[in-house]
Amino acid sequence: MPTPKSQAQALLNLEGLVNAAATNAALFEGNPREVEALTTIVTEVRTLKLRQEELTAQKQAVTQQLTQALQRSQDVAISFRSLAKAKLGPRSELLNLFKVAPLRRPTRKTKVIFLKEGETPGIGQGATVSSSPKSDA
């Protein structure tokens, strides 16, 4: 007989043994300990399986409560950050502590110039080249 692959199959197999023992009680009259041990373990397995299902339901309920609490915490965090921004001002660098980007002046983008082959940087149309450095003399 193959071994059960799931807990439900194992429980069904054990219950089948208990039913077979009850049906053929005459066979086991001389061995009441074994029959009692079988019924005891089946009762224990049933109780633990019911407890497992109850804990699964509780786990799902707690997960739902945690999800709702996290959603509420996001709302509270948004309110707190806006309060920090109101107290410190929109340009304060201390806003970084509260994970809020302060308003800053826009940075100037660097101008990219592509050179043609053979050109040297700094020498182009309208550029002058001096052979000696300027002196204050």
Secondary structure as UniProt FT lines:
FT   HELIX           7..23
FT   HELIX           25..28
FT   TURN            29..30
FT   HELIX           32..88
FT   TURN            90..91
FT   HELIX           93..98
FT   TURN            117..118
FT   TURN            121..122
FT   TURN            125..126
//
